[in-house]
Amino acid sequence: MTEWIISILLLIGGSFVLVGSIGLVKMPDFFMRLHGPTKATTLGMASLLTAAMVFFSTAQSGLSVKEILISIFLLLTAPISGYMLIKSAIHHKLDSIERTQGKDNIEDDV
């Protein structure tokens, strides 16, 4: 039963990472392109790390702390780095395409 859980988590994680990577390549501008790695890829990596936690907790006695620490670090730093990249792009007045939503909510730098 544990092998099934690990396999399903690996497939889900791999699918999210693949979708995030395709989104990174296919999106037309920087603002849209940033959604792939900050959302889908982060969720995929969390699923892969959960599969690793399940595997190592059954293979060894006790809970695997390394994967928990990696998951916490990843889930904290990916949104923050995405936010900082967006703020930098806004500050440098990076152009976006017409379809990019939320341009009206951008405040001017003072």
Secondary structure, DSSP 8 states (H G I E B T S, - for coil): -HHHHHHHHHHHHHHHHHHHHHHHHH-SSHHHHTHIIIIIHHHHHHHHHHHHHHHHHHHSSS--HHHHHHHHHHHHHHHHHHHHHHHHHHHTT----TT-TTGGG-----
